[in-house]
């Protein structure tokens, strides 16, 4: 558990990025999510900016950002309520 949010240990899980929907980042623990974002960021820098693969990966990267924002929001809410160490 990191950041007060319990996650399944799925640090090795890889979901392919598709053009229809981004992976479910909520299933990754914090470390795996950050690692996956670093991989996506590196791949985005490599791909041609106007390619379909770049667009699909950009959507997935945006979804990972939303997941991080959600986790941070939950952690801040718990901290402000004084419940940081309870689940």
N, C-alpha and C positions, 0 to 999 in steps of 0.2 A: 504494500500500500504506500503510495506517495501522494503528498499534497492532501491527505485526508480522504482520498477517493480510492476505494478498493477496485482493483482491476485484475482480470484474469491474466496469468503469465503467458502472454502470447507474443513475446518479443521476437520470435522467429517467423511469425505469420506474415506472409506476403500475399496481398491481393492484387491482381492485375488491374491497372487503370483502364477503364473502358470509356467509350464515348457516351454511354447512356447514363451511368451513375458512378459517383466516386465510392471508394472503399468505405467500410464502416469503421472509422477510426476509434469509435467508442470501445471497441473490443481490445485495443492495444493498451498496455500499461504506459506510464509517462515516458520511460526511457525508450521504449520501442517507438512511440509516437514521435519523439524528437529525432530519433535516428532515421525514421522513415521520411520525415520532413527534410532532413539534410540530404538524403538520397534524391528526393524529388527536386530539391533546389538545384543540386548539381546537374541533374538530367535536364531541367528547364534551361540551364545555361548552355547546354550542349545542343539542344534541339533548335531547328529554325523557328524564329518567332511566330511566323504565320502558318505553321503546319498544324494539321489536325491533331497530331500527337501532343504538340505543345499546348493546344487549347484544352484537350482532355486532361493533361497533367496539371494545368493551371486550375482547372475546376477541382481536381482532387486536392491540390495544395490549399486552395481556398477552404475546402471542407475541413482539412486538418487544422487550419487557423481557427475556424469556428469551434472545433472540438477543444482546442487549447483555451479559447476564450470562455467556453462553457465551464471547463474545469476550474479555471482561475476564478470565475464568478462564484462557483459553488464554494471554493476554498475561502474566498474573501467573506462570503456570507456567513460561513461557519465561524470564521475568526471574529467577525463583528458580533456574533451572537454568543461568543465565549465557548463554542463547542468544537474547537479546532481538533481536539484529540479524541473525539468520539465518532463512531460511525453509525 
